[in-house]
Amino acid sequence: MLLQLKQELIFDSYFSTKLVRWNESGECCKWHGVECDASGYVVSLQLDGEAISGGIGNSSSLFGFKYLQKLNLAYNVFRQKTIPKGIGNLTCLTHLNLSYAGFVGQVPSEVSLLTKLASLDISDDYFRNTLSLEHPNSEMLVQNLTELRELYLDGVNMTSFHERESWGNIISSHLPNLTTLSLVHCSLHGPLPKSFWQLHSLSILQLDGNNLSAVALDDLFTNFPSLTTLTLSECSLKGSIPSTLANLTKLIHVNLAYNLLTGSLPSTLFAKQTDLIHVDLSRNSLTGSLHSTLFANLTKLIHVDLSYNSFTGSLPFDNLTKLIHVDLSYNSLTGSLSPTIFEGLSNLVHLDLSNNSFYGNIPRSLSALPSLNRLSVDDGNFNSSSYGGLQLKGLYLNSCNLSSFPDFIKHVDLEVLDLSNNSIAGEIPSWIWGTQLWHLDLSFNLLTNVQKPYDIPPSLDTLYLQSNQLRGELHLPIPLESRLSDLSLTNNSLSGSIPASICNATQLFNLDLSGNELTGSIPTCLCNAPRLSFLQLYENKLSGNIPACLLNNINQIDLSRNNISGSIPPFQLGYVEFLDLSQNNISGSIPDIFPINCGLTYLDLNNNTLEGKIPKSLKSCTSLAHVNVGNNMMNDTFPCMLASYLFVLMYLPSNHFGGSLESINFSSWTSMMIPNNGKLRESGYYNADVTLMVKGHMVELSKIWADISTIDLSSNSFYGKLPNAIGDLTSLHYLNFSHNVLNGSIPKSFGQLRNLESLDLSLNQLAGPIPEELGGLTFLSKLNLSYNKFVGAIPKGRQIQTFPSDSFEGNLGLCGFPLDINCSNTNVSLPGYDENGEEEKEIEWEYVCAAVGYVVGVGSIMWLLLFCRSFREKYFGKIEEAVEDMFIARDMRRRRARRAAAAMNREILLLQLKDELIFDSSLSTKPVRWTESSECCKWHGVECDASDYIVSLQLDGEAIYGRIGDSSSLFRFKYLQKLNLAFNYLYLNYTPIPKGKRYCKI
């Protein structure tokens, strides 16, 4: 069975240390990772860190080990695979560890059937939150696990907001004997119930990254006397550290970093905690002097971090001979360093005293420390000659305001060197590379080139040269035996092609060459780096096609803002989570071959020339949160199969999408809804550039928070009314339906969009009054309702009154501030519209009056007609004349109305075109003068024929830039004969002639 299991599992033999050794030559119970009981049954499988990938089927031989008690699959790479339900067959399990193994999706309910479990660990990376507890939820999971003593759910997404608040009651009610509880970054909230304080057996409590601002530290320190490990970093804790911390006499590890703690540290705070080995109080607002007796009794202390506070005084260490790591950086410590202060610290490896006010010489006692390999001080405060005797392996002089390379580095053969964030200018000296350098960080300086000749040592693992002024052709002498895994040259001015020598780095994990001027094609040999997971080549001048092999195994790919052409090659996308190909020249259609195990979370194909439809197989990418296919030539209906789980961005502008907006089931977009408690998700951000159209202008956002939801369907052909269900999408921040053919009124439910920052409904056919509820949207910073058919008074409100008049222009029936039109009676609907904002047909009162006259005089007239011949002859003569006059007058009115409507349409179209065009008003001489105050046929650059149709637009030399979309109002001037757009700056020389359009004598 073990050999069968080995045959089923897919693992990397290069990294495996256990499975790779399983063979038939020895006793299987002695194989690495295998343990048997006295009867020879396999009771333990420790397969952690074996580089196992693929999946484990529910019928796997793994679930045939019915006596198995301990199973450890932690730290493997089950990318985008769910936890197999077959796990429920292992009913004898007492210890289950599936942490950081790459599992995704819902934790199966079968785990709750393992009633003998004493230890459960299904932790995951908190920044991914790929594992979730929904069905079962956390209470359903633990209610049967009454034997549980250790519970680790770090990074697991508890989808129920109720459980995020009541987690303390759930844990204490079902697991009263718990000794270890770790719920790091689970988006939990306080306060804690009294029942939670009854968990007196707790010895390890780890709640980092949750919102515990309502929790009193004094309660924690008083009710858990058995605590050995307490970590509460990033918990928004407030106030001072109470003296009751001293009651935790068994404490070994304490971490209260990244909080809002204030006040000073009592000198007796750690007096009774003689077993304490790790103290981290960094990144708070603690003050006061560090007493010399503070750590006096902590003879076992090996790690202390008090950085990023406001402590004063001198170093508080004496006889702490076991110290390994000391970080006191970014405080207000002063004075010189005593010559003997570091004597006896033979184990000290890391010392950071930077960004304080120490001065003088580096003590000679430092040079006698055999283990010290990382030192960070303020170079400007110490004599450079005092470095001479140091036998350093690592040196950190980042953010020290250096202007040149310190001379003493020449005489030190370093493994780690960090000189980042200084002002070092000139060239990188050839001696900097050393012979055993492992990590080199020279980023954020003013370096211009590299002294030649130079050789990158094979030992180098990390090279950071980003954000300098490096120029010239990229030259990278990487040896064949290179161990380079992380290379960043972003934000320089490097030119030429990507050198083939980069492919010698077969261990490359992260490659970032973005923000340069590189040309040529992407080397296909990059596919020979099997560990390459992050490829950033955006903002260059790369051309050619995309190598198909790149879209198979790389985790994050960003090739945006280049000149890449061709079509999207066939792909597997099994491991790709982030794909950005935007702002290139990619053509063709999107291949409809997205795999079932698609792991995409971010897809951006914006600003290409893609055609066709959104592939239906994209629905397989169930983790997809961001889709941007705007500014292409795609022709499709709305992709309803995606909307139910997208919660960041649905961006489809400037295409040929169409259909009724009412056919879209916005009620199913639950991921864009804030639950009843009104709290947003806590899911981090997407570190990617996103360009949105906000009020006619492109706005670039460098980071998108996972809760800033956006819908942009502008410049398409959607029609119908705005559904009321849109008002339920309460996490929306940006909403743009402009440049469509929508009608009806704005639903009052839009007043529920309390997080809305930008609303653009311009250039549609919406009608009726603007609902008063919009006046209550206090977050709204951009509003554009122009060029519709709105009527009535503009609502009053603290925010809506701040918008300029052009937010409402082009609506002839609107009145009130900020427009210059007063409302005589804002409570009375204006003629021509019903209560629902629908346009009514005009009643021709001439016919009504004539009908009333006929009714009143019908009797007398009928009598005269019947009995008076002379009256009858005169009457019919007059009737004939009246009828003739009536029809002539009506025809004249209609002709005048048609001419007025045509003039209005021409004016609206021209103003609409002006609003769409992006031009420099300081250089423009024509569109900048287009206003409603004069006859549009006399506007600069406009010419009309005898019938007042616009036949010429002369817009040359108007400093127009950007891009003219295929649905621009420019293409609605169907009688246009002359069009001049010469001497402008249109985007990428793009000539806007959409398919299927015909023009008269252009």
N, C-alpha and C positions, 0 to 999 in steps of 0.2 A: 504493500500500500504506500509506503514512503517513496519508493522508486516511481510508482505510478503518479504520486503527487508531484514529484520532481519533474516528471515528464509533462504534466499538465501546466505547471507554472512557467511563465515567461520571465526570465531574469537575466541580468547582465553578468556574465561569468567573470568579467574584469573586476567588478566591485563585490561580488559574492564571496563570502568566507565560509559559509556553511553548506548551502545547497550544492555548490560546485564540488564539494568533497564527498557527497553521498555516492556510494558505489556498493557493489555486491561483495567487496573483498573483506569487509569487517562486520562485526556485530552491530546491528542497526541501533541498538539501545545506547551505543557509545558514539554514535555519529554526532557531529557538532549541531547543537540546537535541539537535540532529542533527549528526552528523559523518560524512563520506564519505571513502573512500580515493581514490587517484589514478584508479581505474577507475570511480568514481561509485557504488560499492557502499556502502550504509549500514553503518558499522562501529561506531557509538557512538550510543546513545540515553540521554540524561541527563534522566529524567523525575521526578527527586526533588522532593518538596514541591509537587506539582501538585494536591493535594486529590482524587486519584483514589479513587473508592469502588467499590462493587460487586465484581465478580470478573473474572478473566481466564480464559476458557475454554481448554481444551486445543487447540481448533482455531482460536484467535485468530490474526489476521494477524501478530501480534507474532512468532510462531514461524516466519514465512516469511522472515525476514531471516537467511538462512543464513550470511552473512558477518559477522554481528554479533560484535564482539569485547568491547564494553563495554556493560553494561546496568545502569542505576541507577534503581530504583523506590523508593528509601528515602523515609521520612517522608511516606507517603501514608496513606489510611484504608481499607484493604481489610478492613473490620470482619468478623471471624468467617469469613474466607475462607482456604482452604488455598493453599499455593504450588502453582501449576499444574504438572502432570506434563509438560506440553509444553515446559517449560524444557530438558528433555533433548535437544530437537531443535537447540538452538543450540550445536552442537559446537565452534564456533570461539571461544566465549567465553573471554576471559582475565581479565575483571573482572566480578564479579557482586555487586551491592549491593542486598539486599532488607531492609535494617535498618529497624526501627521503622516498618514499613509496615502493621501491623495484621494480618498473616497469623497463622493459628492452626493447631493440629494437628501432625501428623507431617511432618517434613521429608521430601520424596519422595526415593526412591532414585535418581531420574533425575539429581539433582544430582551424584551420584558418577560419572556418565558424562561429565562435563565435564572431561576429563583435561588440557585446556590451561589450566585456571584457575591464575592466579598470585595472584589476590586474591578472597577470599570473605568476605562480610559478611552474616550473617542474624541479627544481634543483635535483641533484643526487650526490652521493659520487664521488668526483673527481678522486679517485684512482681506481675506477671501470669503469667509462665512459660507463655505460651500456645503457644509452639513447643516441640516435643519431638523427641528423637532416641531412637527405640526400634527401628524397622525401616525404614531402617538405623539402627544405633547409631553412636556417634562413630567407632569404628574402621572400620566398613564405609564410612562417609562419606569418610574421608580416605585410605584405603589405596590408592586409585587416583589421588589428586590429588598426584602426586609433584612437580609443577611449582609447587605452592603456596608462596608466600612470605609472604602476609598472611592470617591467619585470625582472624575476629571472630565469636565465638559468645556474646556477652554475653546473659545472661538466658535462654538456651536450656535447657530441662529435659532433662537426661540421665537417663533413667528407670532405667538400670542402675546399681545401687549399686557393682557391681564396677568399672565404668568410672569412677565418681566417685573411686575410690581409685587406680586404675591409669592415670589420664589422662596423667600425666607420661611413662610408658613408651610409651603409644600415640602421643603427639605426637612424641617423640624417635625412635621406630622408623620412622615413616612419613614424617615431614616434617623431615629433618635439616637442611635449608637455610632453615628458617623465619627471617624477619627480624622479623615482627610477630605477637605472640600475645596475644589479648584474650579472656579467659574470665571476665568479671565476673559475679558472682552466679550461678554454675553449681552451687553446693552441692558443690564439690570438697573433697577431704581430702588431707592429706599422710601420710607423708613422701614426698619426691621421690626417684626412683631415680637412680643415678649417671649413667645414660645421659642424663638431662635436662640435666645440667651440661655436656654436649657440644654444646649448641646455641649455639655461640660466635658465630653470626651474628646472634643476637637483638639488636635495637636498641630495640624497644618491647615491654615486658612489663606487662600489665595483668591482675591477678588479684584485684581488689577483691571483698570480700564472700564469700570462701571461708574454710574453716577450715584455716589453714596454721600452726597452733600448733606443729606438729612440724618446721617448716622453720627452719633456722638462717640468720639474716640474713647471717652472715659468708660462707656458701656462695654466696648470691646475689651479694654484692658482689665476690667473688673470681673467679667463673667466667664472668661476663658483662661483659667489659671494654668492649664496644661499646654498652652501653645508653645511650640518650638519654632514654627515658621509662620510669619505674618507678613504678607505682601499686599499692600493697598496703594500701589502707584497709580497715577492718573484716575483718581476717584473723586476729584473735586472736594477733598476734605478741607475744612476751614478751621480757624482758631489755632490755639497753641497746642503743643504736645503736652498732655497732662502728666503730672508726676506719677500717676498710677501705672504708667508703663513699667516702672520699677517693680511692680508686683508680679510681672511675668518672668519669674526667676528661671524658668526652663528655656527661655528664648535663645535660639541659636542664630536665626536669620530674620532680620527685619528690614522692610523696604517700604518707605513712605514717600518716595520720590514723585515729582511731577504733580504736586498738589498746591493748595493755597494756604499752607500752614505759615503761621507768623509767630512772633515772640522769640524768646531766648531759650536755651537748653539749660535746665537745672544741672548743677554740678554733680548731683547724686542720681541723675537719670538712669545710668547704667551700673550703679553701685552693686546691685545684687545679681546681675546677669553674668556670672563668671564664665558661662559656656558660650557666650556670644562670639560668633566668628564673622558675621557679615552685617554691616550697617550702611544703609543707603538713605540719606535724607536730602538728596540733591534736588535742584530745581524747585525750590519753594521760596518763601520770603522770610526765612529765619534770620534773626539778627543777634546782636550781642557778642560778647567775648567767649572764646572757647577756653574753658577752664582747664588747667593742667591736670586736674583730677578727673576730668570727664571720662577718659578711657583708662584710668589708672589700674582698675581691677580686671580689665579685659585682656588677660594674658594669652588667650587663644585667638584674638582678633586677627584675621587675615585680610579682610576687605573693608575699607571705609571710603565712602564717597559723600562729601559735603559740598560739592561744587554747585555753582549757580545759586548762591544765597548772598547774604550780606554780613557774614561773620567778620569780626575784627580780632585784633590781638596777634599772637604768635602761634607757632605750631604746637599742638597739644599732645605730642607723643613722647613717651618716656618708658623705656624697657618693654616696648611692644615688639618683641623679637621675631614674632611669627608673621608680621605684616608682609603681604604679597602685593597688594594693590592699594594705592593711596591717591585720591583725587580731591584736591582742595581748590581747584581752579575757579575763576570768576567769583572771588570774594573780595574782601577789603583787608586782608591780612597784611601786616607790615613788618618792618625790621629786617635785620640781617640774619642769615642762617648760622646757627652755632656750629663751630667746627666739629663738635662731637655728637650732634643731634642724630646723625644717621648711623652711628656706631652700633654694631650688633644686629643691624637689620639685614642679615645675610640672605634672607629669603625674598627681599624686596625685588619685584620684577617691574612694576609700573609706578611711576611717580609723576604727578601732574600738579605743578604749582603755578601754572600760567595765569595771567590776568589778575595778579595781586600787586602788592607794592613792595615786594622783597628787593633787596639790593646787596651790593657787595660781591664777594667771591663765592663761587660754588664750593662748598666744603670738601676738603680732601677726603673726608670719610665716604663720600659718594663713590670715589674711584676705587675704593676697596670693597665695594659690594659686588660679589661674584655673579649674582643672578640678575642685576639690573640691566634691562635691555630696552626700556621705554622711559624716556625722560622728556618732559615738556615744561619749559620755563619761559619767562619773558627775556629773550636774548638781549634786549636793549638795557636791561637792568643789572646785568652781571658782566664781569670782565670776561672777554672771550678767551683770554689765556688760561682761565681757570677750568676750561673744559678739557685741557690737554690729557689728563690722566684717566679720563673716563673710558671704560671698555664697553661701550654701548653697542647694543644690537638694534635698538630702535630709538629714533629721535623725532620728537613732535614739536616743531616751532611754527605751527600754523597760527595765523592772526597775530603775529608779533611785530607787524609794521616793518619788516625787513626790506631793504632796498637792494641787497646783493646776497650772494651765497656766502655764508660764514666760512672763513678759511679753514677752521679746525676740522670741517667735515672731510677734507682731503685725507686726513690721517686716521680716519675711523672707517673701518670696513663694515658698513651698516647692512642690516637686513630690511629695516623699515625706515623710510625717511618721508616725513610730511612737512613740506614748506608751503602749504596751500594758503590762499587768502592773505598774501603779502603784496608788496609792490616791487618785486624783483624783476628787473628789466634786462634786456640784452639776450644773449644766447645761453643755452643750456650747456655747461661744460662737459667735456667727454669723460672726465674723471668721476662724474656723478653716478655712473652706472655700477661702479665697483665690481666685485666678483661674486658676491652672494646675495645681491639685492633681491628682495622678495616683494616689496611694496614701495612704489614711488608715487607720491602725490605732489605735483607742482601746479595744480589747478589754481585759477583765479589769481594770476600774476600778470606781468607785462612782457612775457618772454616772446621773442620774435623768431628764433631759429635754434637749431641744434648744432653744436660744434662738431665738425667732421674731421676725421672718421670716428665713428662710434659703433659699438656693438651692444645690442640688447642681450644681457646675460640669460642663459637658459633657465636660471632659477626664478626670473621675474614672473610673478603671478598677477600683479595688479599694476597698471600704468594709467595714471590720471593726468592729462595735460589739457583738460578742457578750459575754456574761457581764458585764453591767452591771446596773443597777437601773432601766432605762428603763421607764416606765409610760405609760398613756394610749393613745389611739388612734394607730395606726401612720399616720404622715404622711410621704410620700416625694415631694417635688417634683422628680421626675426629668424633665429636658427631653427633647424629642423627638429631639434630636441626640446624646443621651447615648452614651458609649462604655463605660458600666458593664458589667463582665463578671463581677465576683465580689462578692456582697453577703451578709453574714452578720450577722443580728440574733438569733441563738439565745441561749437562756437569759437572757431578760429577762421583763418582765411586761406586754408590749404587748397591747392589746385591740383590739376592733373588727374590721372585715373587712380582707382584703388589698386595698390600694388599686389602682384601675385604672391609676394612673400608673406602677406597676411595669412595665407592659407597654410603656412607652416605651423601656425598656432592651432594644432588639432584639438587642444583642450579648451579652446575659446568658449566662454559661457555668455559673455556680454560684450557686444561690439557697438560702439556709438561714435559715428563719424558725421553726425548731423551738423547743420549750420556752417557748412564750408562752401567751397566752390568746386567740388569734385565733378569731373566729367567722365564720359565713357560709360560702359555698361557694368552691371553688377557681376562680379566674378562668380561663375558657377561652382568654383572649387570651395566656396564657403559651405557648400552642402557636405563637404568632407569633414566638417567639425561636428561630430555627433552630439556634443554637449551644448552647442549653440542654442540659447533659449531667448535671447534678447538682441534684436537687430534693429538699430536706429540709423537710418540713412537719409532722413528727411531734410528738406531745405538745402539741396545741392543742385547740380545741373546734370544729374545722371540721365542717361538715355537708354535706348534699346528695350528689349523685352524683359519680363520678369522670369527668372529661372524657375521652372515648375517645381524643382526639388525644395525651394525655400518654403513653400506653402504646405509642407508635410509635417515637420517635426519641431519647428521653432515656435516658442510660446508667444512672443510678442514681436510683431513686425510693423515697422513704420517706414514707408517709402514715400510719404506724401511730399508735395511741393518739389517735384522734379520734372523731367521731361520724358518720363517713361511712356512708351507707346505699346502698340500691339494689344492683344486681348488678355483677359485673365486666364492663365493656363489651368489645365485640369489639376485638381488638388485633392488632398485627403482631409486636411484640417482637423485631424484627430486630436492634436495637441495645441493647436493655435487658439489662443484666447483673445488676442488683441490684433486687429488687422486694419491698417490705415493706408489706403492707396489714393487718397484724395489729391486733387489739384495736380493731375498729370494729364496725359493725352491718351488714356486707355480707352479703347473702343470695343465694339461687339456687345455681347450680352453677358450677364452674370451666369456662369455655369450652374445648371440645376442638379448639382451632385453633392450637396452638403450631406455628410454622413450622419447616421443615426446617433453616433457618439460625439457629435459636434460639440465642442466646448467653447465656442465663441461667446464672449461677453461684450465685445466692442467691434463694430464694423463701420468703416467710413470710406465711401466711394465717391464722395462729393466732388463736383467740378471736374468731370471727365466728359467723354462723349458716348457713354453707355446707352444702349438701346434695349428694346424688348421689355420683359416683365420681371418683377421680383420673383425669383424661383420659389416654388412651393416647398421644396426640400429645406428651405431656410427655417421652417417651423421646427426642424429637428434640433436647432440650437436653442434649447430651452433656458439657457443661462444668459441669453442675449438681452442686454439692457440698453444698448445704444445703437441706433441704426441711422445712418446719414447717407442718402443717395440723391441729395439735392443737386440741382444744376447739371442735369444730364438730359438725355432725350428719351427717357423711358415712357412707355405708354401702357398704362395698366389701371385697374381699379385699386381701391384702398386695400393694402395687405392685412386683412382682418386676422389672419392666422398668427400674426406677431403681437398684436396689440395687448393681449391679455397678460403678458408677462414683461413687456417693456416698461421700465419705470424711470429711465433717465431721459432718453431723447427719441422722438419719432420725427425725423427731419426729411421731408420729401419735396422741398420747394422747386419751382422752375423746372417742371417736367411736363408730362402730358397725362398725369393721373386725373381720373374723373369719377363720376358717379354721384349718387345722392348721399349727402352727409347724414341724412336720417337713416340710411341703411346700415350705418356703422353702430355696433352695439357698444357704446361708451360705458354702459353699466358693467361690462365685464372687465374693464380696465382697473381691477382692484389694486394693482401695484402702484397706481397713481393716486390712490386715496389714502388720506390720513385717518387712522382709526378714531374711535369715539373719544379717546383720551387726549387727542390733539397733539400727540408727540410724534416727531419725525423719526425715521429710521436713523440708526447710527452705523453707517456702512462705509465711511471714508469717502474718497473721491477718486475720479479718474484723472490721472496725470496726463492729459492730452489736450492739444489745442482744438477748440471747437469754434467754428464760425457761424454765428446766427444773424439772421436779418431782423433788426429791431428798428421799426419806424423808418424803413427805407434805407437803412445804413447797415453795413456789415460790422458786427461787433465780435471781436475775437476773445474767447475765454480760455485761459491756459489750464484751468483745472475745473472740472465739473463734479460737484458733490453728488453723491449717489441719490440724494433726495430732491435735487433741483430738476424736476421733470419739465420736459419741453415738448410741445407739439407744434410743428410748422408744416402746414399744407399749402402755403402761399403759392401764387402764380401757377395754378393748375386749373382744372375745369370742374371743380366740385360745385354742386348745385343743391337746392333744397333749403330747408330751415335749419337753424341751429338747434340741436337736440337739448332738451332740459338736462339730460344725464351728464353733460359736460360740467355742469355745476357741482357734480359729485367728485370730480377729480381734484380734490382739495390740496394735493401736493404740487399742483402745477405752478411753475414760476414764469414760463414763457408760453404764450399762445398766439399763433399767427395764422389767420385764415384769409389774409388779404389777397386781392387779385384773383377772385373766383367769381361765381355768379350766384351767390347765396341770397336768399330772400327771407321774408318774414321779419320778426323782431328779435331783439336780444332777450333771451330768457331771464327772468328775475333770479333764477338759480345761480347766475354768474356772480351774484353777491356773496356766495359761499366760498369763492376762490380767494381766501384770505391771504394766501402766500403769493398771489399773482404779482409779478413785477413788470411784465410787459404784455399789453393786449393790443393786437393790430387786426382790425376788421375792415380796413379801408378798401375802397374800390370794389364794392359788391353792390347788391341791390337791396340791402337791408332797409327796413322802414319802421315807422312807428316812433314812439317816444323812447328816449334813452332811459332805462329803468333807474329809479332812485337808488337801488341797491348798489350800483356801481360807485356811487358817491362814498360808500363806506369802505372801499378797498384802500386801506392806508398804506399798503406796501407798494402800490402801483407807482412806478417811476416813468413808464413810457405808455402812452395811449394814443392810438390813431384810429379815429372813426370817420375819417374824411371820405368824401365822394360816395355817399350812400343816399338814402332818401329819408333820413331821420327828421322828425318834426317835434315841435314843442320846446319846452324850456330845458336847458342843460341842467342836470341835477346839481345840487349844492353839496359840498363836502370839503373836508380839510385838504384832501389830496387832489380831487378832480378839478378844483378851482385853480390849481397851480399850472395846468397845462396851457400851452399857447393856443392861439386861435386856429393855427393850421391843423391842429388835431381834430377840428370839427368842420373845416371848410368843405365846400362842395355839397352841403346839405341845406337846400334852400328853405326848408321849413323849420330850421333850428333858430333859437333865439336865446338871449341871456349871456352873461359873462362866461368866457372871455370874448365872445363875438360882440360886435358893435351894434347888434340888433336888440332892441328892447322888446320884452314880452308884455303885451297889453293884458293878457289873461292867461296865465300858465296853467290854469285848471281846466280850460276848455280845449278839447281836441281841435286841431286845425282842420279845415275842410279838406276833403280828398282822402282821409284815412279813417279806418274804423278803429275799434278799441284794440284790435290785435295788430295794428300797424299795417294792415293790408290796404292797398290803394283802391278807392271806390271809383266808379264811373261817374262822370259829371252829369248832373241832371240839367237838361236843356229847358230852362224855365219858360221860354217863349211858347213851347208846345203846351206846357201845363196851363199857362194863362189863356191860351186859345181854347183849350178844352173846357176850362171853367166858363168862358164866355159862351161857348156853344151850349153848355148845360143850362145856364141861366136863361138864355134867350130862345131855347129850342121851341118852346110852345108858341110864342108870338111869331117867330120866324116861319115855323111850319104852317101856321094859319094863313099868313100873308102869301106864302109861296103857293098855297093851294087855291086861294080865292082872289088874288090880285095879280092880274097878268102883267101890268106895267111894273109893279114892284118886283115881280119874279124876274123880268128881263133885266132890270137895273141891278138887282141883287147878284145874279149870276155873273153879270159883267164885272161888278166890283170884286166878287170872289176870285174871278180869274186874274184880275190885276194884283190882288193881295197875295195870292199864292205865288205868282211869278216873282214879286218883290221879296217874299219870304225866302224862297230858295236861292235867289241871287245873294242875299245878305248872308245866308248860312255858308254858302260856298266861299265867300270872301273871308269870313271868320276862320274857316278851316284852313284856307291857304295861309292866312296870317299866323295861325297857331303852328302850322307845319314849319313855316320859316323860322319862327321863334324857337321851336324845339330843336331844329337843325342847328341854329346858331348856338343854343345852349349846349348841345352835344359836342359841337366843335370846340367850344370853349372848355368844356369839362375834359375832353380828350387831350387838348393841349396842356391844360394844367396838370392832368394826370401824367402826361409824358414828362413834364418838367419835374414832377415829384419823383418819378422813377429814375431820371438821369442823375448821375453823380458828376458834378462839374465844379470848377473853381470859380466862385462868384466874383473874385477879384479880377479874373481874366475874361469872364464872359461878357458879351455885349448884347446878346439876343435873349436866350431863355431867362436870364436874370431880370429882364424888364417885363416879362409876361405877367400881367395882373388882371384882375376882374374889372378894372376901372375903365377899360376901353374896348372897342370892337376888335375881336380876336383876329379878323382878317387884315388888320392894320398893324399887328404886332411885328416886331423886327424878325426877319427871316421867314415870315409866313406870307403866302400868296393864295388868294382864292379866285375861282372863275366867276362868270356872270351869275351862276346859280348859287354862289357863296359856298361851293365845295372847296376844301383845301386841296390845292393841286401842286404846291411847292413848299418844301421845308429846306431852308439853307442854314445848316447848323455847323458849317465848317469853322475851324479855329476857335471852338467854344470851350476848350480845355475839358472836354468830356472824357471821363475815364471809367474804369470798372467794366461791367459787362451788360449788354442789352439782352434780356431773356427772350425766349421764343414766344412768350405770351405777352410781350410788351404792347402797350397801347399804340406804339408807333405803327404796328401792322394792322390797325383798324381804320386807317385813312385810305379807304378803298379807291378813291378817285385821285390819289397822289400820282403826279407825273414826274416830279423832280425831287430827288432826295440827295442832299450833300452832307456827308459826315466827315469830310476830309480834314486832315491836320488836327486830329484828336488823339486820345490815348486809350482806345478801347482795348480791353483785356486780351492779351495774347494775339492781337491782330484778328480777333474773331469777328467774322462777318455774319451778322444776324439775319440769315434768310432761311426761315424754317421750311421744313418739307411740306409740299402740298400748297404753298402760298403762291398766288399769281398776282402780278401788279400791272397796272396800266401804264405803258410807255415810260418805264423808269429810266 
